[in-house]
Amino acid sequence: MNLLALFLVFQGAWFAIVYSGAQGNSVWAIAATAMALGLLIRMYSARGVLLRATIGASCGIVLDGTLIYFDLTTFPATCGLPFGEDVLPLWMLCLWSIFAAILPYMVPWLEGRRALGVVFGAAGGPIAYFSAEKLGAIEVAGLLGYSAVGIAWSAAMAVLPLAEHKPKASGSLRQ
């Protein structure tokens, strides 16, 4: 799958997941995650894709959990969280999973360039959260909150796997 197609898959999944969160219904988030992971697994190692998705969800729990703990981000009550707005919702875990799973394929130029990935995270994280905030899925605590999001995403890009070397040998969808 070419880079443009991967980018479109990610952007479509991102929008469906964030919109799902804004509506307080995780069904679309789960469906978008399953479809995007399914496409990746058809083309690449299922083990690698699922491992990166798990690492991404773990990063989300730690990093977004920290942002929530310090009241730097919150999830509006309209997100339908049974435990309140201080809990990381399922749709955010879906988002982290998709991002981590697709990252090495969507931006292969980051392989071997960890410092560039950290800069990418510092800029891209706040932009994504700003967009999600405009859709009503999250609330960020002003400049301090966005600064913390940038730091969190820099940390994420420092630990997320940035390389995948081999697509699946079989299958009709090849790079």
N, C-alpha and C positions, 0 to 999 in steps of 0.2 A: 504494500500500500504506500503510495507516495506521501510526502510530507503535507501537502495541501489536504489530502483526504484525511489524514490523521488529525490535522488541526481542526477540520470541520467536524469530525467525530467528537473530538474533545469539546469544542465550543457548543455543539448541540447537546452533549451530555451535561456540560456545565450549566447551560441555561435551564434544561429540564430539571436538574437537581435543585438548583437555587430557586427556581419558580415553585417547585414542589415544597421546598422549605417555607417559602413566603406564604403559601396557601395552607400550611399546616397539615399537609398530607404527604407522607413519605412514599406513597405508591409509585409516583412518577420517578422519584429518586431511585428507588430500587429497580424499576424497569429500565431506566437509562443506564444505570450501573451494570446491570446484567447484560444489556445489549452491547455496551462498549467493551466490557470484559470479554464477552463472547466473540466479538470481532477480533480482538487482540489475540485470544487463545487460538482462533482459527489460523492465524498467521505466525504466531510466535510460540515459544515454549510455554505451555500452561503453567508449569511449575514456576518459571521466572515471572510471568505476569501475576500470578496469584501471590507469590512471595513479595513482589514489589507493592501490590495492593495492600497486603497485610502490614508491611513496613509503613506505608502511607497512612493507614488508619491508626497505627500506633503513634506516629508523629502527630496526627490530629488530636488524639486523646491527650497527649502530653502538652503540646504547644497551645492548642485552642483551649484545653482545660485550664492551663495557666492564665491565659488571657481572661477567661471567664472568672476564675478565682479572684483576680485582681480588679474585676469590674471594668476591664478595658474593652470587652465586647459582651454583648448580651443578645439573646434571641427573643424577639417579641412574643408576647403571650399568644398572638394569633398563630404561632407555629405549632400549636396543638401539643405541647409537651406535657405529658402527664405529671412530670416531676417539677415543673416550673421552668423559668427561663434561665436558671443557673446550671442547667445540664446540657452537655453537648448533644445536639439532636442527631438522629440517625442520618439525615440527609448530609450533614457535614462529614460524617465518616465515609459516606459514599463519595463525596467530592474529593476527599483526601486520597481515597483508594484509586479513583480514576486518574487523578493527577499523577500519582506515583507510578501507576502501571503503564501509562502512556508516555511518560516523560522521556525515556531514552530513545523512543522511536520518533517522537514529534520534534525533539530538538537534539538531534545526534551531534551537532556541533559543540554541545556542552561536554561530551566525553573527553576526559583528561583535562578539563578546564574547570576544576572545582571552584576556584576563585571567581570566575565569571558566573558560575551558577549561583554563588552567594549573592553577587550583585543583582543577578536576574531575580532572585527571590526577594531582595530588599525593595525592588521596584515593582515587580509583578504582584506580590502579595497584597500590598495596599490597594493597588488598582482593582484587583479582583474583589476585595472586601468592599471597596467603594461602590462598585457595580452591584454587588449583592445587597448593599445597604439601600441603594436606590430602588431595588426591586422589593424591599421590605422584608428581607429574610434575616437580616442581622442589624445590630446597632453597634457602632464603634464610638468609643469615648473620645471624640475630637482628635486633635493633633497628637496627644499623648497615646491614644489608642492606635492611631495609624502608625506611629513610630514603633510601638510595640509589635504590631502586626509585621512591619518590615523586618524587625529583628528576629521575630519568630520564623518568618519565611526564609531569612538568611540561614538560620540554624537548620531548618528543614532541608534546604538545598545543600548544606554541608554534609548531611547524613543520608539523603535519599540516593539510591543507586542511579547513576547517570549513564550506564552503559548496558547494552545488550548486543552481543556480538553476532548471533546467528538466528535468522528466521527459520521457521520449520522448513524442512526439505520437501515435504509433500504438500499437496493442496493446490487449488486453482488460484487462490489469492496470494500472489507473491510480490515481493518488493521489486 
